[in-house]
Amino acid sequence: MEKLTVGLLLLSVLSGSMSQTDMKGKAFIFPEESSTAYVSLIPKVSKSLQNFTLCLKAFTDLSRPYSIFSYNTRTKDNEILLFVETIGEYMFYVGNSGVIFKAPTNHFDPVHICVSWESDSGMAEFWLNGKPLGRKGLKKGYTVGGDAKIILGQEQDSYGGSFDAKQSFVGEMWDVSLWDHVVPLEKVSDNCNSSNLINWQALIHEENGYVVTKPKLWT
């Protein structure tokens, strides 16, 4: 099944509907509030998840709520969702259930976010800028569905759509990585070549609306 999935992804890339790009040193810029600007990410393998690690870097000066990473399946909203309700308050969802991690933060600094989750214990672990924000219990025994739409820049209220401009991300995002296992977050470095589902240096994606790719400003 995984070979078939990989084959279909290659056909999509070759047909021009999507592209695979080495994004090293680059960032996606979402220049303005919108309900139409977003980036779709396609994992190298489509599979259900009982463990995962997600890392990314971002900059925004928004003070309203916004979505950072939205992963929906056909049958479940917010299978994985990283959402900011207010400055320094990060909401992390698995299977449409959420927990909140709070951290003091400088509003005008970029952030490096890493979060992991494991089904057996239900532990969700959150790190911000290389420092742990603790662990919380979330959806113990759950399995995240694999037939997913993965969206940067918008929060999905339906499978791949129903976006709200007032929840859109405005700013810059880079170094997005997703693993199908728990990575020790204290060992995650700027080099995320090992990420096996979403790899920033071999990113399969599609840009929609007003999204611009430029060299990143921050390391």
N, C-alpha and C positions, 0 to 999 in steps of 0.2 A: 504493500500500500504506500509506503514512504517513497519507493522508487517512482510510482505512478504520480504522486504529488509533485515530486521534484521535476519530473518530465513535463507536467502541465505548466509549472512555473517557468521553465525554460522556454516553452512555446509562447507564453504570454510575453516574455521579455523579447524574444525574437520577432514577434509580430508587431512590436512597437507600442502595445497598449501599456506596458510598464517598462521600467529601465532598471538595470543593475549598475550601481555606481560606487566607485571608491570615494567616500565622502570625507576621507581623512583631511583635517584642516579646514573643513567647510561647515556651514551652519544653514539651517532653514530659517528664513526671516518671515514672520507674519506681520506685515507693516501696519495693518489697521484692523479695527473691529469689523467683523464680518460673519455672516452665516454660510459663506460659500468657500472660504479659504481653508484648506486642510491638506495634509499629506497622508496617503494610505500606505501602510507598511505591510509587506507580504513576508511572512516567516519562511525560512528555507524549507521547513517541514511543517505541515499542518498536523497537529497532534493534541490530544488532551493532556492536561498538566496536573500533576499532583505535587509538584514543586516548581518554583521558578525564582529567578533573580532578575530584577529590572534596574538598570542604571541609565542616567541621562544628565545632561547639563542644560541650564536654561537661564535666560535673563528676561525680566519684564519689569516695568514700573507700574503695573496694574495694582489698584487697591480693591477692586471688585472681585467676585468669585470668577475662577477660570479653570478650564480643564487642561491638564498636561498630557495625559496618556489615557486613551479610551479603547477598551477591548470588549466588544460585544459579540455574542453568538446569535444565531437565529432564534433561539429559545430563551435567552437570558440577557437582560441588560446588565451593565456594570459587572461583567465577569471579572475583569480587572479594570480598575479605574483609579487614577491618581489625580486628585482635584484639590485646588486651594480655595478654601472658603473665605479666608481673610489673611492678611499678612502674617506669616509664621504659623499658620494652622493648616496642616496637610491631612486631607482625608484620603484614606486608602481602603478600597473596596475589593473584596473577592466574593464572587457569587452573589452580588447585590447586597452584601452585608459589609458595613464599614466600621473602621476605627479611626481615631484622630491622634495624630502626633503633633505636638506643639514645640516650637523652638523660637528663641529670640533671633531675629535676623535683620540685617541691614537691608532696607528696602531697595537700595540701588546697587547691590552686589549680585553677581551671578551665583547660582547655586548648583552644587553637584549632589544629586539625589540618588541613593541606592536603597532598594527595598527588596527583601526576600520573603518567601512564604513557603511553608511545608505543610502538607495535608496531615501527616501522621500526628503531629503535635498541635497543629493549628497555629503555630508561632509565626507572627509577622514581625520582622525586624527592620527598623528604619534607620538609615544613616544620612546625615546632612553635612556636606562639606568635610567629610572624613571623620565625623564625630557621631557616635550612636545616640539615638533618641529613645532607646529602649525597645522592649518587645511586648506585644499584646496578642491575645488569643483571637483567632478569626477563622470560622468555618472549618473546624477540625473534622477530618474525614472526607472533605469535599473534593471533587474533581472538576477542574476548569475545562469547559468544552473546547474542542480544537477547531471547529469550523467558524473562524472568527474574522471580523472586520477590526483592524487595528488602525486607529486614527490619531494623528497628532494635530493639535490646533483647535479641535472641537470636541464637545461632549455628545455622544450618541444617545438620543432618546428612542431610537429604533435601530434596527440592524443597518448600519452604514449611513444613517441620515437623521432627520428631524433635529437639526442643529439650531441652537439659540445664540444669536450674536452676543448677547449679554453674558454668555459663558465661554466665549471664544478666547483663545490665547492671542495676545499681542506682544511680540517680542522676538527673541531668537532662541533656537534650540539646536543642540548638537550632541554628538557622542552617545546616541541612543543604542542600548544593547539589551538583549533579552536572552537568558539561558533557560533551559528546561530542567535545571537543578539548582540547588542552593549553593551559591558561591560565598565563601567567607568574606564578608563585606570589608573587614579590616585589611584584606589582601587585594581588593579591587584597585587596580592602578589606572592611569590614563590610557593604557594600552589594553583595549577590550577585544583583541583579535580572537580570543577564545570563545566568544559568545556564539552559540550554535543555532539560535533561532532568528535573531535579528543582529546582524553584524554591520557596524557603521562603515567598515571598509569594503563591504560587498553588499550594499544595501539595495534590496529590491523594493521599489517604491513607485508611487504615482502622485504627482503634484496636481492639485486642483485649485482653481481660483487664484487670487493674488498672493502667491508664495514666491519668494525670491531666494536663490541659493547664492551665497557669497562666502569668501574666506571668513573664518571665525575671528572675532575680536579678542577673545579670552582663551587662555590655555585650559 
